[in-house]
Amino acid sequence: MKYDFKRDLIWLISRPWILVPRFIQIVGAISLLLARLIFQGSSNNDKTQKNLAKFLLKTLISLGPCFIKVGQALSTRPDLIRKDWLEELTNLQDNLPSFSHEKALEIIESELGSPANELFEDFPSKPIASASLGQVYKAKLTSNYWVAVKVQRPLLIFNIRRDIVIIKILGVLSAPILPLNLGFGLGEIIDEFGRSLFDEIDYKKEANNAEKFSSLFHNNNSVTIPKVERHLSSVKVLTTSWIDGTKLKDRNELILNNLNPSKIIRTGVISGIQQLLEFGYFHADPHPGNMFALEGHNGDLGNIAYVDFGMMDSISEEDRLTLTGAIVHLINNDFHAVAKDFQNLGFLNKEQDLKPLIPVLKEVLGSAIGKDVASFNFKEITNKFSELMFDYPFRVPARFALIIRAVISQEGLALRLDPDFKIIDLAYPYVAKRLLTSDTNEMINILLDVIFDQNGHIRVERIENLFDVLVQDSSTPAKELIPVAGAGLKLLTSSRGSLIRKNLLMSIIKDEKIDTKDMKQLIKLVRKTFNPIRMASGLTKQNNTQVA
């Protein structure tokens, strides 16, 4: 069954004995919660805040899966939610009340055709974790092979159909009085939420998602995806290999388990950037309950595992290239190009006059970037853009709803483990490597924009910025500079590099005179960055570090 608001609205209205009691229950619970937040939310008393957090948790759990999902999203935002509230909300990730074990066994037998004790060598008498849509058992399939068996909650489709309709009715009715300026209707957000929920409750679709996601990372030793056991999976039951790891909930817990939080964060964020900018297929719900830290590391990268692939989404090649270009333009303080990128992505109308917006973007984004790449603060930008949308014609395209959720969840998770983390500090080195190694026409055009200005002159300072980020980033080991240099040379000498060669030649001829100053600076910069002795020294140092 897919999400269809009109169909479900007619279905629910024709059943007032279902609609009315549930509507009253939801409105009553939310009203009571809001009243307590208004009167007690600003209190400095720790006990009051703890009780308020417990009441918030209890309210969300009592209202069911749809509301629990909202709470899960909030649990990844330490910048928005008080620490004591955050600790309570993390219980929504995998510490919810379980449903009847007997009912779970009935579902397994009904879905898989045989009782659990015949399908598994050992099946436990209670679940090991219970989440919003189902509960998970750790079962033994064979003597040395353990699996996770996820069983869907009873009446889940019925509950979600009913509640999404009521949530959208309340959202549309309350939108005019809410202090929101999202650029598109609150109803559209709820529709997107509904579509993702209906996708998430189809475990066959989740199995497909897991296998596709696994194929993308099959050459990455730092990222683990559980193996799907197809013969023990269905629409309501999903069986995968068991993951032994530490959930990314608490920095101190990782340290106690001899895991390096910084290395774990680095892997999580780099894999997230890969999903968005390279693969075009991403995990849209990377909260601490869906990611594990595993033992071991690969240099500066820790080992992680993803689980729960119900909420996935795609991003088009066109949008990926535009986002890549936007990061480059942002770092280079080219705010006219950034405004054009926003326009191409749909955040600004195609007919919008960009001139009055460029100073605004420079003020907001320029102040967030500061003097260097590492000072970029995504949280600050998000907050400032929220204010901007009241006064300027920015809007958030519906197709970016899950992308923004994924990025915000990823950053929230990283901030939980490292309050000083900055996502762009890892994003730009990744983009720099892609620019210097990709040979697609679109990426070449972005690279040309970095290398040359509108008059055809070489932008030495921008290239130096690109190289500096690449060399200084610890996720770019010396051994990776060799293929980067090789790919750059191959591009320069290939047919695709003809535009670069032409522009380099034209940069020497200025006002009908030969001027090699910029070219000499560029050659000097390339020699400095890709110096064989320097790379060999770095490679030796990294090998010694890994051995140690």
PyMOL commands that set and color helices and strands:
alter all, ss='L'
color gray80, all
select helices_A, chain A and resi 5-13+16-40+46-63+65-74+83-89+91-94+101-112+116-119+156-177+186-200+203-216+230-232+251-256+261-279+288-290+317-331+335-345+355-369+373-375+378-391+398-417+424-437+441-451+460-472+478-493+495-508+517-529+532-547
alter helices_A, ss='H'
color red, helices_A
select strands_A, chain A and resi 129-130+134-142+145-152+223-224+237-241+246-247+281-283+291-298+301-306+312-314+509-510+513-514
alter strands_A, ss='S'
color yellow, strands_A
deselect
rebuild
show_as cartoon
